[in-house]
Amino acid sequence: MQKKHLNITVKGKVQGVSFRYATKAVADQLGVRGIILNQPDGSVYAEAEADDWNMQLFLDWCHEGPTGAVVNSVETHEAELKNYRNFEIVKRIE
């Protein structure tokens, strides 16, 4: 199956509600690889790599988030594969 890479920005009340940790758990369950981090503007940014099916399930999760999160929007942009080995919470993009 063909993998794709998406850059994802989730806006709303998504910091201070364990969004990154819950998203990592979901990514690990789905076999999604990539990174996730908080942005200075209050959004959460992720890079995710998966096949179409698991990517859609992951995006569905991003639209909901964990209990306490209020997702206002999810923006996605397709980009080149970076072949991440796992899904990690990072402080900044290297």
Biopython code that builds the backbone (N, CA, C, O; Angstrom):
import numpy as np
from Bio.PDB.StructureBuilder import StructureBuilder

atoms = [
    (1, "MET", "N", (0.824, -1.194, 0.000)),
    (1, "MET", "CA", (0.000, 0.000, 0.000)),
    (1, "MET", "C", (0.868, 1.259, 0.000)),
    (1, "MET", "O", (1.916, 1.304, 0.644)),
    (2, "GLN", "N", (0.428, 2.251, -0.712)),
    (2, "GLN", "CA", (1.161, 3.509, -0.827)),
    (2, "GLN", "C", (1.017, 4.347, 0.437)),
    (2, "GLN", "O", (-0.093, 4.597, 0.907)),
    (3, "LYS", "N", (2.148, 4.774, 0.977)),
    (3, "LYS", "CA", (2.103, 5.673, 2.133)),
    (3, "LYS", "C", (2.095, 7.103, 1.663)),
    (3, "LYS", "O", (2.608, 7.425, 0.591)),
    (4, "LYS", "N", (1.493, 7.978, 2.492)),
    (4, "LYS", "CA", (1.566, 9.395, 2.190)),
    (4, "LYS", "C", (1.944, 10.168, 3.440)),
    (4, "LYS", "O", (1.816, 9.676, 4.561)),
    (5, "HIS", "N", (2.412, 11.388, 3.224)),
    (5, "HIS", "CA", (2.863, 12.262, 4.311)),
    (5, "HIS", "C", (1.954, 13.478, 4.340)),
    (5, "HIS", "O", (1.754, 14.134, 3.318)),
    (6, "LEU", "N", (1.405, 13.779, 5.507)),
    (6, "LEU", "CA", (0.588, 14.971, 5.672)),
    (6, "LEU", "C", (1.157, 15.844, 6.782)),
    (6, "LEU", "O", (1.547, 15.351, 7.840)),
    (7, "ASN", "N", (1.197, 17.146, 6.525)),
    (7, "ASN", "CA", (1.455, 18.137, 7.555)),
    (7, "ASN", "C", (0.081, 18.587, 8.049)),
    (7, "ASN", "O", (-0.763, 19.002, 7.256)),
    (8, "ILE", "N", (-0.138, 18.504, 9.351)),
    (8, "ILE", "CA", (-1.460, 18.723, 9.931)),
    (8, "ILE", "C", (-1.375, 19.810, 11.004)),
    (8, "ILE", "O", (-0.530, 19.741, 11.896)),
    (9, "THR", "N", (-2.243, 20.804, 10.917)),
    (9, "THR", "CA", (-2.351, 21.823, 11.957)),
    (9, "THR", "C", (-3.751, 21.750, 12.550)),
    (9, "THR", "O", (-4.748, 21.864, 11.837)),
    (10, "VAL", "N", (-3.812, 21.558, 13.864)),
    (10, "VAL", "CA", (-5.084, 21.454, 14.568)),
    (10, "VAL", "C", (-5.242, 22.711, 15.427)),
    (10, "VAL", "O", (-4.389, 23.021, 16.260)),
    (11, "LYS", "N", (-6.350, 23.430, 15.207)),
    (11, "LYS", "CA", (-6.595, 24.676, 15.936)),
    (11, "LYS", "C", (-7.812, 24.541, 16.826)),
    (11, "LYS", "O", (-8.738, 23.782, 16.541)),
    (12, "GLY", "N", (-7.788, 25.301, 17.918)),
    (12, "GLY", "CA", (-8.874, 25.275, 18.892)),
    (12, "GLY", "C", (-8.283, 25.188, 20.279)),
    (12, "GLY", "O", (-7.163, 25.639, 20.518)),
    (13, "LYS", "N", (-9.043, 24.602, 21.202)),
    (13, "LYS", "CA", (-8.515, 24.374, 22.551)),
    (13, "LYS", "C", (-7.821, 23.013, 22.530)),
    (13, "LYS", "O", (-8.402, 21.989, 22.889)),
    (14, "VAL", "N", (-6.559, 23.036, 22.097)),
    (14, "VAL", "CA", (-5.840, 21.775, 21.896)),
    (14, "VAL", "C", (-4.529, 21.713, 22.685)),
    (14, "VAL", "O", (-3.788, 20.736, 22.579)),
    (15, "GLN", "N", (-4.244, 22.740, 23.465)),
    (15, "GLN", "CA", (-3.093, 22.692, 24.372)),
    (15, "GLN", "C", (-3.617, 22.662, 25.799)),
    (15, "GLN", "O", (-4.631, 23.283, 26.116)),
    (16, "GLY", "N", (-2.910, 21.929, 26.658)),
    (16, "GLY", "CA", (-3.335, 21.807, 28.045)),
    (16, "GLY", "C", (-4.428, 20.769, 28.255)),
    (16, "GLY", "O", (-5.029, 20.712, 29.328)),
    (17, "VAL", "N", (-4.691, 19.947, 27.241)),
    (17, "VAL", "CA", (-5.733, 18.911, 27.341)),
    (17, "VAL", "C", (-5.174, 17.530, 26.972)),
    (17, "VAL", "O", (-5.933, 16.620, 26.638)),
    (18, "SER", "N", (-3.847, 17.380, 27.033)),
    (18, "SER", "CA", (-3.154, 16.118, 26.695)),
    (18, "SER", "C", (-3.364, 15.703, 25.242)),
    (18, "SER", "O", (-3.349, 14.514, 24.924)),
    (19, "PHE", "N", (-3.561, 16.692, 24.355)),
    (19, "PHE", "CA", (-3.811, 16.386, 22.943)),
    (19, "PHE", "C", (-2.646, 15.608, 22.331)),
    (19, "PHE", "O", (-2.860, 14.605, 21.650)),
    (20, "ARG", "N", (-1.410, 16.070, 22.572)),
    (20, "ARG", "CA", (-0.250, 15.404, 21.963)),
    (20, "ARG", "C", (-0.102, 13.969, 22.456)),
    (20, "ARG", "O", (0.177, 13.066, 21.667)),
    (21, "TYR", "N", (-0.288, 13.755, 23.762)),
    (21, "TYR", "CA", (-0.099, 12.421, 24.324)),
    (21, "TYR", "C", (-1.182, 11.459, 23.853)),
    (21, "TYR", "O", (-0.899, 10.305, 23.531)),
    (22, "ALA", "N", (-2.413, 11.935, 23.815)),
    (22, "ALA", "CA", (-3.511, 11.093, 23.333)),
    (22, "ALA", "C", (-3.341, 10.788, 21.848)),
    (22, "ALA", "O", (-3.615, 9.675, 21.400)),
    (23, "THR", "N", (-2.886, 11.783, 21.087)),
    (23, "THR", "CA", (-2.685, 11.584, 19.653)),
    (23, "THR", "C", (-1.561, 10.587, 19.401)),
    (23, "THR", "O", (-1.653, 9.777, 18.478)),
    (24, "LYS", "N", (-0.503, 10.633, 20.204)),
    (24, "LYS", "CA", (0.578, 9.658, 20.066)),
    (24, "LYS", "C", (0.055, 8.247, 20.308)),
    (24, "LYS", "O", (0.413, 7.320, 19.581)),
    (25, "ALA", "N", (-0.787, 8.079, 21.321)),
    (25, "ALA", "CA", (-1.348, 6.753, 21.619)),
    (25, "ALA", "C", (-2.166, 6.238, 20.440)),
    (25, "ALA", "O", (-2.072, 5.064, 20.081)),
    (26, "VAL", "N", (-2.968, 7.115, 19.837)),
    (26, "VAL", "CA", (-3.772, 6.731, 18.672)),
    (26, "VAL", "C", (-2.862, 6.402, 17.489)),
    (26, "VAL", "O", (-3.078, 5.411, 16.791)),
    (27, "ALA", "N", (-1.852, 7.231, 17.269)),
    (27, "ALA", "CA", (-0.913, 6.990, 16.168)),
    (27, "ALA", "C", (-0.225, 5.641, 16.340)),
    (27, "ALA", "O", (-0.087, 4.883, 15.381)),
    (28, "ASP", "N", (0.206, 5.344, 17.564)),
    (28, "ASP", "CA", (0.876, 4.068, 17.823)),
    (28, "ASP", "C", (-0.062, 2.893, 17.537)),
    (28, "ASP", "O", (0.371, 1.879, 16.988)),
    (29, "GLN", "N", (-1.332, 3.017, 17.900)),
    (29, "GLN", "CA", (-2.312, 1.950, 17.648)),
    (29, "GLN", "C", (-2.516, 1.744, 16.150)),
    (29, "GLN", "O", (-2.661, 0.612, 15.687)),
    (30, "LEU", "N", (-2.527, 2.852, 15.390)),
    (30, "LEU", "CA", (-2.813, 2.778, 13.952)),
    (30, "LEU", "C", (-1.574, 2.522, 13.105)),
    (30, "LEU", "O", (-1.686, 2.280, 11.903)),
    (31, "GLY", "N", (-0.397, 2.574, 13.717)),
    (31, "GLY", "CA", (0.835, 2.410, 12.948)),
    (31, "GLY", "C", (1.201, 3.661, 12.166)),
    (31, "GLY", "O", (1.935, 3.585, 11.180)),
    (32, "VAL", "N", (0.693, 4.812, 12.598)),
    (32, "VAL", "CA", (1.042, 6.090, 11.976)),
    (32, "VAL", "C", (2.394, 6.524, 12.536)),
    (32, "VAL", "O", (2.645, 6.403, 13.735)),
    (33, "ARG", "N", (3.257, 7.029, 11.664)),
    (33, "ARG", "CA", (4.570, 7.489, 12.097)),
    (33, "ARG", "C", (4.695, 8.971, 11.850)),
    (33, "ARG", "O", (4.096, 9.500, 10.913)),
    (34, "GLY", "N", (5.482, 9.664, 12.696)),
    (34, "GLY", "CA", (5.684, 11.091, 12.496)),
    (34, "GLY", "C", (6.034, 11.794, 13.779)),
    (34, "GLY", "O", (6.649, 11.215, 14.675)),
    (35, "ILE", "N", (5.634, 13.066, 13.865)),
    (35, "ILE", "CA", (5.926, 13.896, 15.029)),
    (35, "ILE", "C", (4.711, 14.762, 15.354)),
    (35, "ILE", "O", (3.825, 14.960, 14.522)),
    (36, "ILE", "N", (4.690, 15.276, 16.591)),
    (36, "ILE", "CA", (3.645, 16.206, 16.993)),
    (36, "ILE", "C", (4.237, 17.176, 18.009)),
    (36, "ILE", "O", (5.042, 16.784, 18.854)),
    (37, "LEU", "N", (3.833, 18.455, 17.923)),
    (37, "LEU", "CA", (4.337, 19.457, 18.852)),
    (37, "LEU", "C", (3.353, 20.604, 19.000)),
    (37, "LEU", "O", (2.518, 20.846, 18.129)),
    (38, "ASN", "N", (3.468, 21.310, 20.129)),
    (38, "ASN", "CA", (2.683, 22.518, 20.352)),
    (38, "ASN", "C", (3.313, 23.673, 19.586)),
    (38, "ASN", "O", (4.533, 23.749, 19.449)),
    (39, "GLN", "N", (2.467, 24.569, 19.090)),
    (39, "GLN", "CA", (2.923, 25.764, 18.394)),
    (39, "GLN", "C", (2.718, 26.982, 19.298)),
    (39, "GLN", "O", (1.834, 26.970, 20.155)),
    (40, "PRO", "N", (3.525, 28.033, 19.116)),
    (40, "PRO", "CA", (3.382, 29.241, 19.943)),
    (40, "PRO", "C", (1.999, 29.895, 19.842)),
    (40, "PRO", "O", (1.567, 30.569, 20.777)),
    (41, "ASP", "N", (1.300, 29.702, 18.712)),
    (41, "ASP", "CA", (-0.017, 30.334, 18.533)),
    (41, "ASP", "C", (-1.161, 29.562, 19.196)),
    (41, "ASP", "O", (-2.325, 29.941, 19.063)),
    (42, "GLY", "N", (-0.832, 28.481, 19.910)),
    (42, "GLY", "CA", (-1.861, 27.701, 20.604)),
    (42, "GLY", "C", (-2.354, 26.502, 19.826)),
    (42, "GLY", "O", (-3.143, 25.711, 20.342)),
    (43, "SER", "N", (-1.901, 26.353, 18.590)),
    (43, "SER", "CA", (-2.297, 25.186, 17.790)),
    (43, "SER", "C", (-1.345, 24.025, 18.056)),
    (43, "SER", "O", (-0.336, 24.175, 18.746)),
    (44, "VAL", "N", (-1.682, 22.873, 17.498)),
    (44, "VAL", "CA", (-0.825, 21.696, 17.540)),
    (44, "VAL", "C", (-0.487, 21.343, 16.101)),
    (44, "VAL", "O", (-1.362, 21.320, 15.236)),
    (45, "TYR", "N", (0.795, 21.067, 15.850)),
    (45, "TYR", "CA", (1.262, 20.723, 14.513)),
    (45, "TYR", "C", (1.762, 19.286, 14.522)),
    (45, "TYR", "O", (2.461, 18.867, 15.445)),
    (46, "ALA", "N", (1.400, 18.542, 13.493)),
    (46, "ALA", "CA", (1.860, 17.159, 13.375)),
    (46, "ALA", "C", (2.294, 16.887, 11.943)),
    (46, "ALA", "O", (1.777, 17.480, 10.997)),
    (47, "GLU", "N", (3.243, 15.987, 11.806)),
    (47, "GLU", "CA", (3.578, 15.403, 10.519)),
    (47, "GLU", "C", (3.287, 13.921, 10.670)),
    (47, "GLU", "O", (3.772, 13.278, 11.601)),
    (48, "ALA", "N", (2.495, 13.381, 9.757)),
    (48, "ALA", "CA", (2.061, 11.996, 9.875)),
    (48, "ALA", "C", (2.280, 11.256, 8.567)),
    (48, "ALA", "O", (2.081, 11.806, 7.484)),
    (49, "GLU", "N", (2.694, 9.996, 8.685)),
    (49, "GLU", "CA", (2.882, 9.136, 7.519)),
    (49, "GLU", "C", (2.172, 7.812, 7.748)),
    (49, "GLU", "O", (2.376, 7.139, 8.757)),
    (50, "ALA", "N", (1.329, 7.457, 6.781)),
    (50, "ALA", "CA", (0.559, 6.214, 6.881)),
    (50, "ALA", "C", (-0.079, 5.922, 5.531)),
    (50, "ALA", "O", (-0.043, 6.754, 4.625)),
    (51, "ASP", "N", (-0.668, 4.726, 5.402)),
    (51, "ASP", "CA", (-1.437, 4.431, 4.201)),
    (51, "ASP", "C", (-2.772, 5.182, 4.299)),
    (51, "ASP", "O", (-3.117, 5.714, 5.354)),
    (52, "ASP", "N", (-3.505, 5.218, 3.205)),
    (52, "ASP", "CA", (-4.740, 6.010, 3.135)),
    (52, "ASP", "C", (-5.738, 5.661, 4.238)),
    (52, "ASP", "O", (-6.317, 6.550, 4.861)),
    (53, "TRP", "N", (-5.934, 4.370, 4.475)),
    (53, "TRP", "CA", (-6.936, 3.929, 5.443)),
    (53, "TRP", "C", (-6.595, 4.427, 6.844)),
    (53, "TRP", "O", (-7.425, 5.054, 7.502)),
    (54, "ASN", "N", (-5.368, 4.149, 7.303)),
    (54, "ASN", "CA", (-4.978, 4.560, 8.653)),
    (54, "ASN", "C", (-4.838, 6.073, 8.765)),
    (54, "ASN", "O", (-5.079, 6.637, 9.832)),
    (55, "MET", "N", (-4.454, 6.733, 7.684)),
    (55, "MET", "CA", (-4.369, 8.190, 7.709)),
    (55, "MET", "C", (-5.748, 8.793, 7.917)),
    (55, "MET", "O", (-5.897, 9.759, 8.665)),
    (56, "GLN", "N", (-6.762, 8.230, 7.259)),
    (56, "GLN", "CA", (-8.120, 8.744, 7.425)),
    (56, "GLN", "C", (-8.604, 8.554, 8.858)),
    (56, "GLN", "O", (-9.225, 9.449, 9.431)),
    (57, "LEU", "N", (-8.321, 7.397, 9.434)),
    (57, "LEU", "CA", (-8.698, 7.159, 10.831)),
    (57, "LEU", "C", (-7.977, 8.146, 11.751)),
    (57, "LEU", "O", (-8.564, 8.657, 12.705)),
    (58, "PHE", "N", (-6.706, 8.409, 11.459)),
    (58, "PHE", "CA", (-5.921, 9.355, 12.248)),
    (58, "PHE", "C", (-6.493, 10.772, 12.135)),
    (58, "PHE", "O", (-6.607, 11.483, 13.134)),
    (59, "LEU", "N", (-6.852, 11.173, 10.915)),
    (59, "LEU", "CA", (-7.439, 12.500, 10.714)),
    (59, "LEU", "C", (-8.792, 12.615, 11.417)),
    (59, "LEU", "O", (-9.113, 13.663, 11.978)),
    (60, "ASP", "N", (-9.585, 11.542, 11.388)),
    (60, "ASP", "CA", (-10.859, 11.539, 12.119)),
    (60, "ASP", "C", (-10.606, 11.819, 13.595)),
    (60, "ASP", "O", (-11.326, 12.601, 14.217)),
    (61, "TRP", "N", (-9.580, 11.178, 14.155)),
    (61, "TRP", "CA", (-9.210, 11.415, 15.549)),
    (61, "TRP", "C", (-8.814, 12.875, 15.763)),
    (61, "TRP", "O", (-9.233, 13.492, 16.743)),
    (62, "CYS", "N", (-8.016, 13.430, 14.860)),
    (62, "CYS", "CA", (-7.555, 14.811, 14.997)),
    (62, "CYS", "C", (-8.726, 15.792, 15.026)),
    (62, "CYS", "O", (-8.643, 16.833, 15.678)),
    (63, "HIS", "N", (-9.808, 15.472, 14.331)),
    (63, "HIS", "CA", (-10.999, 16.334, 14.344)),
    (63, "HIS", "C", (-11.743, 16.266, 15.680)),
    (63, "HIS", "O", (-12.498, 17.178, 16.016)),
    (64, "GLU", "N", (-11.531, 15.189, 16.443)),
    (64, "GLU", "CA", (-12.213, 15.012, 17.732)),
    (64, "GLU", "C", (-11.303, 15.387, 18.896)),
    (64, "GLU", "O", (-11.647, 16.231, 19.724)),
    (65, "GLY", "N", (-10.137, 14.747, 18.943)),
    (65, "GLY", "CA", (-9.212, 14.961, 20.049)),
    (65, "GLY", "C", (-9.692, 14.295, 21.322)),
    (65, "GLY", "O", (-10.749, 13.664, 21.340)),
    (66, "PRO", "N", (-8.917, 14.434, 22.387)),
    (66, "PRO", "CA", (-9.275, 13.803, 23.658)),
    (66, "PRO", "C", (-10.368, 14.588, 24.381)),
    (66, "PRO", "O", (-10.732, 15.687, 23.964)),
    (67, "THR", "N", (-10.880, 14.022, 25.454)),
    (67, "THR", "CA", (-11.852, 14.714, 26.298)),
    (67, "THR", "C", (-11.252, 16.029, 26.765)),
    (67, "THR", "O", (-10.110, 16.063, 27.223)),
    (68, "GLY", "N", (-12.004, 17.097, 26.655)),
    (68, "GLY", "CA", (-11.516, 18.402, 27.068)),
    (68, "GLY", "C", (-11.019, 19.257, 25.920)),
    (68, "GLY", "O", (-10.910, 20.476, 26.054)),
    (69, "ALA", "N", (-10.716, 18.632, 24.794)),
    (69, "ALA", "CA", (-10.269, 19.388, 23.618)),
    (69, "ALA", "C", (-11.482, 19.931, 22.861)),
    (69, "ALA", "O", (-12.545, 19.312, 22.832)),
    (70, "VAL", "N", (-11.296, 21.095, 22.254)),
    (70, "VAL", "CA", (-12.307, 21.665, 21.365)),
    (70, "VAL", "C", (-11.590, 21.987, 20.052)),
    (70, "VAL", "O", (-10.845, 22.963, 19.963)),
    (71, "VAL", "N", (-11.826, 21.156, 19.037)),
    (71, "VAL", "CA", (-11.153, 21.335, 17.752)),
    (71, "VAL", "C", (-11.997, 22.238, 16.868)),
    (71, "VAL", "O", (-13.143, 21.918, 16.552)),
    (72, "ASN", "N", (-11.422, 23.370, 16.471)),
    (72, "ASN", "CA", (-12.116, 24.301, 15.578)),
    (72, "ASN", "C", (-11.817, 24.028, 14.117)),
    (72, "ASN", "O", (-12.691, 24.177, 13.263)),
    (73, "SER", "N", (-10.585, 23.628, 13.823)),
    (73, "SER", "CA", (-10.238, 23.330, 12.430)),
    (73, "SER", "C", (-9.031, 22.409, 12.366)),
    (73, "SER", "O", (-8.195, 22.376, 13.269)),
    (74, "VAL", "N", (-8.965, 21.657, 11.264)),
    (74, "VAL", "CA", (-7.820, 20.794, 10.975)),
    (74, "VAL", "C", (-7.407, 21.084, 9.546)),
    (74, "VAL", "O", (-8.167, 20.842, 8.608)),
    (75, "GLU", "N", (-6.194, 21.605, 9.383)),
    (75, "GLU", "CA", (-5.659, 21.897, 8.048)),
    (75, "GLU", "C", (-4.625, 20.841, 7.698)),
    (75, "GLU", "O", (-3.784, 20.477, 8.520)),
    (76, "THR", "N", (-4.699, 20.350, 6.456)),
    (76, "THR", "CA", (-3.723, 19.343, 6.022)),
    (76, "THR", "C", (-3.087, 19.764, 4.705)),
    (76, "THR", "O", (-3.721, 20.381, 3.849)),
    (77, "HIS", "N", (-1.821, 19.412, 4.573)),
    (77, "HIS", "CA", (-1.080, 19.648, 3.329)),
    (77, "HIS", "C", (-0.220, 18.430, 3.070)),
    (77, "HIS", "O", (0.526, 17.985, 3.942)),
    (78, "GLU", "N", (-0.328, 17.894, 1.864)),
    (78, "GLU", "CA", (0.487, 16.745, 1.508)),
    (78, "GLU", "C", (1.922, 17.197, 1.245)),
    (78, "GLU", "O", (2.147, 18.270, 0.686)),
    (79, "ALA", "N", (2.880, 16.382, 1.647)),
    (79, "ALA", "CA", (4.294, 16.705, 1.460)),
    (79, "ALA", "C", (5.060, 15.418, 1.159)),
    (79, "ALA", "O", (4.482, 14.333, 1.105)),
    (80, "GLU", "N", (6.363, 15.560, 0.966)),
    (80, "GLU", "CA", (7.203, 14.395, 0.647)),
    (80, "GLU", "C", (7.391, 13.510, 1.870)),
    (80, "GLU", "O", (7.476, 13.998, 2.997)),
    (81, "LEU", "N", (7.455, 12.204, 1.635)),
    (81, "LEU", "CA", (7.703, 11.251, 2.720)),
    (81, "LEU", "C", (9.055, 11.522, 3.361)),
    (81, "LEU", "O", (10.038, 11.794, 2.672)),
    (82, "LYS", "N", (9.096, 11.445, 4.681)),
    (82, "LYS", "CA", (10.356, 11.570, 5.414)),
    (82, "LYS", "C", (10.765, 10.240, 6.034)),
    (82, "LYS", "O", (11.835, 10.129, 6.631)),
    (83, "ASN", "N", (9.902, 9.228, 5.888)),
    (83, "ASN", "CA", (10.164, 7.875, 6.398)),
    (83, "ASN", "C", (10.495, 7.860, 7.884)),
    (83, "ASN", "O", (11.528, 7.338, 8.301)),
    (84, "TYR", "N", (9.596, 8.441, 8.672)),
    (84, "TYR", "CA", (9.744, 8.391, 10.123)),
    (84, "TYR", "C", (9.713, 6.942, 10.586)),
    (84, "TYR", "O", (9.059, 6.097, 9.974)),
    (85, "ARG", "N", (10.426, 6.665, 11.673)),
    (85, "ARG", "CA", (10.475, 5.300, 12.205)),
    (85, "ARG", "C", (9.393, 5.042, 13.241)),
    (85, "ARG", "O", (8.978, 3.900, 13.440)),
    (86, "ASN", "N", (8.928, 6.117, 13.912)),
    (86, "ASN", "CA", (7.880, 5.971, 14.929)),
    (86, "ASN", "C", (7.148, 7.303, 15.044)),
    (86, "ASN", "O", (7.358, 8.201, 14.229)),
    (87, "PHE", "N", (6.295, 7.432, 16.049)),
    (87, "PHE", "CA", (5.568, 8.690, 16.268)),
    (87, "PHE", "C", (6.061, 9.287, 17.572)),
    (87, "PHE", "O", (5.987, 8.642, 18.618)),
    (88, "GLU", "N", (6.565, 10.517, 17.520)),
    (88, "GLU", "CA", (7.187, 11.127, 18.682)),
    (88, "GLU", "C", (6.609, 12.487, 18.992)),
    (88, "GLU", "O", (6.230, 13.230, 18.088)),
    (89, "ILE", "N", (6.542, 12.814, 20.269)),
    (89, "ILE", "CA", (6.230, 14.163, 20.729)),
    (89, "ILE", "C", (7.554, 14.902, 20.794)),
    (89, "ILE", "O", (8.484, 14.452, 21.464)),
    (90, "VAL", "N", (7.648, 16.027, 20.107)),
    (90, "VAL", "CA", (8.899, 16.784, 20.078)),
    (90, "VAL", "C", (8.663, 18.216, 20.564)),
    (90, "VAL", "O", (7.533, 18.704, 20.566)),
    (91, "LYS", "N", (9.734, 18.873, 20.970)),
    (91, "LYS", "CA", (9.651, 20.278, 21.414)),
    (91, "LYS", "C", (9.692, 21.226, 20.224)),
    (91, "LYS", "O", (9.038, 22.269, 20.221)),
    (92, "ARG", "N", (10.468, 20.849, 19.215)),
    (92, "ARG", "CA", (10.580, 21.664, 18.010)),
    (92, "ARG", "C", (11.038, 20.762, 16.868)),
    (92, "ARG", "O", (11.529, 19.653, 17.077)),
    (93, "ILE", "N", (10.860, 21.275, 15.666)),
    (93, "ILE", "CA", (11.283, 20.520, 14.485)),
    (93, "ILE", "C", (12.772, 20.772, 14.252)),
    (93, "ILE", "O", (13.228, 21.915, 14.200)),
    (94, "GLU", "N", (13.502, 19.692, 14.117)),
    (94, "GLU", "CA", (14.959, 19.808, 13.907)),
    (94, "GLU", "C", (15.264, 20.343, 12.525)),
    (94, "GLU", "O", (16.431, 20.507, 12.169)),
]
sb = StructureBuilder()
sb.init_structure("model")
sb.init_model(0)
sb.init_chain("A")
sb.init_seg("    ")
for serial, (resi, resn, name, xyz) in enumerate(atoms, 1):
    if name == "N":
        sb.init_residue(resn, " ", resi, " ")
    sb.init_atom(name, np.array(xyz, "f"), 0.0, 1.0, " ", f" {name:<3s}", serial, name[0])
structure = sb.get_structure()
